[in-house]
Amino acid sequence: MKAKTVKGNWSLRTKKVELSCVFLCIFFFLAGYFGSSFIDHSQEDEYDLRLMQRSRGKLLEKSKEETEHRLLNVGESGDNFITSIPYQILSLKPRALYFPNFASAEQCETIIEIATKKGLTPSAVNLPPGVPQESTRSIRSSSGAFYSVFDDKTGVLDAIEEKISKATQIPRNHGEDFNILRYKVGQKYNSHYDAFNYGKFDPRNSQRMASFLLYLTDVEEGGETMFPFENGLNMDGSYGYAECIGLRVKPRKGDGLLFYSLFPNGTVDRTSLHGSCPVIKGDKWVATKWLRNQELEDYLTGTSN
Ligand SMILES: *[C@@H]1O[C@H](CO)[C@@H](O)[C@H](O)[C@H]1NC(C)=O
């Protein structure tokens, strides 16, 4: 009897266990089913969001950057996104940096169009008072035009100027108007400094501290930007300023070149001497932006030159 009771209790317990097991199984099954479908939905939502962002193009790049780099709170004048502009150091004496793919082919073509419409005039050279420009043709034979972002309705120069400011971390109102230059076959610019020599020239209220060159065309042969004194070479007084020697940068459409004419202490870096080698084959177009060490007061009127 005792055993029976035990058995009966046992079978009753077993039934209870079985029953609760079934309920638990159903519960977990349902929970699992709805749970997994809930997770699926949230994944789908995320995926949709990514698709939406992908279709918005640039926004995706921005959000990718935001997940790779943890952003900080910004001040009133800051950006809530990461800027990354790739560059290669070409030289430390002078400080010269190369920016591959700085501008698109379309942007380069638009800038050439803008300059062509305005018309180019023979390029000038900054000279001491009393020296006529006509005497400089053998030094600088290119033609060009100054162009302000305020004259450009396409917005391309504005975008390039903004990017130059980000790349150099020099505010936009330190930049002179774009000097858009064309060098035809045989044309060149002998080696010179972009910084003004206070001894020989009128005292200026500001100095050119850096130059940013945007190459607008590929040049088949010649037309390199040269730095004859790179790393202190050829500085023994024998250099004649026309010879194409030293560090030579071959123009490539859309690429940028930045170099500094001043040391951080404001004195002129003698190794920043540079020139444009004669074009041998092809056509060289370049947009130059000279960056001053002080704000240009007339920046907003677009007449900084
Ligand atoms: C300015 O800096 C350069 C490079 O570091 C140095 O050679 C030069 O002596 C400095 N000049 C002055 C006046 O401090």
The ligand as an SDF file (V2000), in Angstrom:
LIG
                    3D

 14 14  0  0  0  0  0  0  0  0999 V2000
   63.4970   80.9800  -36.9280 C   0  0  0  0  0  0  0  0  0  0  0  0
   63.3880   79.5710  -37.1120 O   0  0  0  0  0  0  0  0  0  0  0  0
   64.3610   79.0000  -37.9530 C   0  0  0  0  0  0  0  0  0  0  0  0
   64.0320   77.5280  -38.1600 C   0  0  0  0  0  0  0  0  0  0  0  0
   63.7990   76.8910  -36.9690 O   0  0  0  0  0  0  0  0  0  0  0  0
   65.7580   79.2320  -37.3730 C   0  0  0  0  0  0  0  0  0  0  0  0
   66.7290   78.6870  -38.2130 O   0  0  0  0  0  0  0  0  0  0  0  0
   65.9780   80.7200  -37.1980 C   0  0  0  0  0  0  0  0  0  0  0  0
   67.2210   80.9550  -36.5780 O   0  0  0  0  0  0  0  0  0  0  0  0
   64.8640   81.3630  -36.3880 C   0  0  0  0  0  0  0  0  0  0  0  0
   65.0380   82.8060  -36.4070 N   0  0  0  0  0  0  0  0  0  0  0  0
   64.7730   83.5820  -35.3710 C   0  0  0  0  0  0  0  0  0  0  0  0
   65.0020   85.0440  -35.5530 C   0  0  0  0  0  0  0  0  0  0  0  0
   64.3480   83.1390  -34.3220 O   0  0  0  0  0  0  0  0  0  0  0  0
  1  2  1  0
  1 10  1  0
  2  3  1  0
  3  4  1  0
  3  6  1  0
  4  5  1  0
  6  7  1  0
  6  8  1  0
  8  9  1  0
  8 10  1  0
 10 11  1  0
 11 12  1  0
 12 13  1  0
 12 14  2  0
M  END
$$$$
